[in-house]
Amino acid sequence: MTTLDNWTAAACEQLGIETELVDVRQILDLAKVAAHQVDRPAAPITAFLLGVAVGAGQPAGQVAARLSELAAAWPPG
C-alpha cells in the first residue's frame, strides 16, 4: 500500500466511511483538471464540493464529470 492508500484508509476509519466509497483516482483527476484549468486553489475547493454533493445524495461519477466539464471549459484567467 502507498502512503496515500494508508492515509485514505485511516481517514475513512476515523470518519466512519467505507473505503469502497472513495474513488481516489476520480478525486485526483478532478482536482488536477480544476488546478490546471481554473486555478491551483480550485483543486481542494472542487474536491470539497464533490464531497458535499455526494453527501447530499448525488452520484459521485456524475458530479465529478459535471465539475470536470465545467473546469475544462473554464476561460483562461
N, C-alpha and C positions, 0 to 999 in steps of 0.2 A: 504494500500500500504506500501511496505517496503521502507527503505531509498534508496536501490538500484533502486527500481522502480521509486521513485521520482527523483533521480539523472538522470536516463536514460531518463525520460520524459523531464526534464529540459534541458539536453544536446541536445536531439533531437530538441526541440523547438528552442534552441539557434542556432543550425546549419541548421535548415530548413529541417530536416529529419523526415519522417513519422515513428512513433514509431513501426508500424507494420513491418517495415523492420529490426528491431533489435531483433534477437533471443538470448536473454540473456543467456539462458541455453546452447545453442550451443557454444557461445563465451567462457563461463566459462569452459565448458567441454574441449574445445580445449586448453585453457590456462593451465588447470590442467594437461593434458597429456604432454604438452610442458615443464611445470615446473618440473614435476616428472621424465620424461623420458630423457629429454635433459639437462636442467639447468634452475634454477629459473628465471634468466633474459630472458630466451627464451619465457616466457609466454607473456609479453607485446609486444615483437617483433613479435611473431607469430600472436597475435591479430591484430596488425598493418598491417601485411602482408595480413591477411584475408581481412581487410578493403580496402587495396589498390587493391587487386584482384577483390573484389566485385565492387568497384568503377570503375574498368576498364571493367566491364560487365560480369565477370564470376559469375556463380550461387553460392551463399553462401554455400549451403549444400554440393555441390561437392568440393568446395575449402576446407571447414572445414574437410571433410572426407579425402581428399588427405593429408592435413597437419597433421591430427591426425595419419594417417597411417605412414607417414614419421617419426613423433615423436615417435610412438610406436615401430618402428623398429630401432630407433637410438641406436648405440652401446654404452654400458656403458662407461662413462668417467672416 
